[in-house]
Amino acid sequence: MIRRALLASACVVAASVYLTIALRAEPTPIREPLNVLPLEIGGWHGQIEPDFSDEILQQLGVDEYIVRSYVSDKALVGLYVGFYASQRQGDSIHSPLNCLPGAGWVPIEQARTVVPVRTTPDGPMRTIEINRFVIQKGLDRQVVYYWYQSRDRVVASEYWGKVYTVVDAIRFNRTDAALVRVTVPIGSDDGARGRAVAAGMEFVQALFPFLSRHLPL
């Protein structure tokens, strides 16, 4: 009986704390719009792709996004960055694992990979852990790299991404975050997979130093 009363009291307190946090207006961090992300990144030359349809945007609930393709002498890659200014009102980041099967893509390989990157174009080196998938639809295959980014944190896990959102809401009154996804088509010859994996890694390393201007710290 006492245990139930304590549990009920704890639930009431937790609910009160949550409501207090949820009703606070979130600060608006200073950052540059995503659409001014450079089209020239290292040896990669970018092109702006068509916007999503209204139906897709409604499903995503994203506040700001870009869809681009970048090409080098090694490969063509696709880039999507979706930024959520707040995740309090039901709009939250959609995992590619949920979206890709709906578009007919089936994950056939799944792994985590550690990537050495610079924090800014002239900044120090650090390592980040991100997701690497190989997906397939019919005879077409792609390598997909993706991660969640909020403040100065890079997270591969959907679970920990949600945990950190709650922690940031309590500590900093912020729930802003972004999903960054890089896709690389895989050719049909024997070495195509390895080249696609390497090209995606190279692009992630070229891209990452520029993201700090557009994703709030």
Secondary structure, DSSP 8 states (H G I E B T S, - for coil): -HHHHHHHHHHHHHHHHHHHHHHS---------GGGS-SEETTEEEEE-----HHHHHHH--SEEEEEEEE-SS-EEEEEEEEES--SSS-----HHHHHHHTT-EEEEEEEEEEEEESSTTS-EEEEEEEEEEEEETTEEEEEEEEEEETTEEE--HHHHHHHHHHHHHHHS---EEEEEEEEEE-SSTTHHHHHHHHHHHHHHHHHHHHTTTS--
